[in-house]
Amino acid sequence: MPSTINRNQLFVASCLALLVTSLSFGIRAGILGRLGTEFQLSAGQLATIASTAFWGFPLAIVIGGMVVDIIGMKKLLIAACVFHLVGILLTISASGFWPLFISTLFIGLGNGTVEAACNPLVATIYADNKTTKLNHFHLWFPGGIVIGTLLVFLFDKIGLGWQVQVGVMLIPTVLYGYLFSKLEFPVTERVASGVSTSEMYEALLSPLFIVMLILMFGTAITELFTGQWIDVLLKNVTDNAILLLTIETGVMVIGRGFAEPVVHRFSPAGVLLLSAIFAALGLYLLGHTTGNMLFVGALVFGIGVCYFWPTMLGFVSENLPKTGAVGLNFMGGAGMFAVSVYMIFMGGYYDKLLADKLPAGADVKSFNDAPAGSEMAIALSEAKKAAGPEIINATLVIPIILTVAFALLFVYMRNKKKASPQLVTGN
């Protein structure tokens, strides 16, 4: 790597860019219910708005992954800064469903473009320690969610509106845009190693890569759907639902910070297996308990989803290096696309559950508009108290399936390693 490339500064700027991405998740999770009340939006409409960030993300990350080797990582990251700035400013000035929809799309495009450039950037500048450094980089995702949810909690206490909370994101956005504009970038690892474009696309057809792509659907839904909707699903079960997200993501920050000894002790496949087991147990606790046990569930769930995203990327980068930036970004895009589809589906299902738990023929909107303390408001609260855990219990099936899949992957990788003293990476 040329001496003019300062990998530490590039890494710090990358973490700031990911911080903006995660702040958008944390702050949106904290104000989602309030947006629904202020603009009279149904759970289905809220799900559609939130999911827009998730399908804007895969659109940007897939396109970005296909052009990053051509135009370079620097231009992509400047574009990400512009997307973020536009999305934040449009959100602050939003007045209803469509403005929120469009602004969230821009933020999703910014988030996806950040990952499209930063994942291959981190893998390139730390080619000797990919999985660990990807975990260190991705600790800023839960880290930003912790910061975002605490800001929502604090600003609510002192009476600052949601527009101010969203506006806070402008600070790190401007800062990372400035830093990236001044720094020099290396070419991607795939380009530097001389792997041709045709070889890269052939590698994407590897059975192992296709399996990992499918498993990414489940790991992303388990982590991101639950985190984004935890306040909506459990706010009628506990008065501190947003703090459940803070606990979960706080555990993720600590876990990713200590990723190196964990990954080296258990191997990436072993870490993924343990993650699925803990995620399933955590979701079970969140869906079947109340009171203080919910915080235990959030703690266990945080341990479970802690290593999912970065270890999936690290596994592909280490075992399927010819897939290059496109492989990493297809993984991220697949995960976010799956979350967007699942979120829209479950938002509609949640509305249906509410309707089923209210008196026959009830209009959910009229119950939402009922004054606090009225008979209708109490009935709606009880319906939400029952419906939220049902959504979580439905989602529990996913990490159970992942546990079986990762157990098979662990055995496969162990046998592959035994078959050859030096593991030869696949295509």
PEPE-V298768 format. One record per helix or strand of 2 or more residues. SS is the DSSP state (2 for helix, 1 for strand). FROM is the first residue (numbers start at 1). TO is the last residue. If there is no record, write none. Layout:
ss = <SS:SS>
from = <FROM:FROM>
to = <TO:TO>
//
This chain:
ss = <2:2:2:2:2:2:2:2:2:2:2:2:2:2:2:2:2>
from = <7:43:73:97:130:162:169:189:197:207:241:259:293:308:321:364:375>
to = <38:71:92:125:158:167:182:192:203:234:257:288:305:319:357:368:419>
//
